[in-house]
């Protein structure tokens, strides 16, 4: 939880919470973070988000 009670309340109403740890590496956000760290010159776009959600981000097919 944060030190902002208004924010905490809003997140509780929305059914969410702020994490104080990094996301799991096998989660979509974790995959995006790992990909971005490994590819600092790449600008993430919707395609990257879709691939992260599908679990295919950074995978090479057909090789």
N, C-alpha and C positions, 0 to 999 in steps of 0.2 A: 504494500500500500504506500501511497505517497503521503506527503505532509499537507496536502491540499484536500480538506474535507469535502469541499464542493465538488471537486473532480472525483473523489472516491465515491460520493453519493451518485453522481451522474453515471459513472461506470457501473455501479451496482444496479441502478435502474435499467441500464442497457444490457445487463447480463455479461459484462466484461470486467477485466481487471488489468492493471498494469503489471507487466512481468518485470522482475528485478534480476532475471537471469537471461542469457541468450536463448533463442529458440532452439529446439532440437534440430540437429543437422539434417534429419530426414523429413522435417516439416517443410511446407512450401516456402515459408519465410527463411528458414535455415538454409535451404538449397539456394535461394536468391542471395543470401549473405555470403555463402561460400563461393558462389559463382562470381559475384562482384569482387570479392577479395582476390580471386585468382585471375580475374580479367579486368584490371583497373581502368583500361582504356575503352572499355565497352560501356555504352550508354544503355541501361536497361529500358526495355519498352514492353508493350503489351504482349508481344510474342514470348518474351522471357517469362512474364508472369504466367501465361498459359502453360508453358513448358514446366515451370516450377509446380504448378497445380497438378499437372499430369504426371509429374515425377520423371520427366525426360530431359530436364535442363542439364546441358553439358554432356549429354550422351551423344555418341557418334553412331549412326546406323549405317549398315552396309559395308563396314570395314573389317 
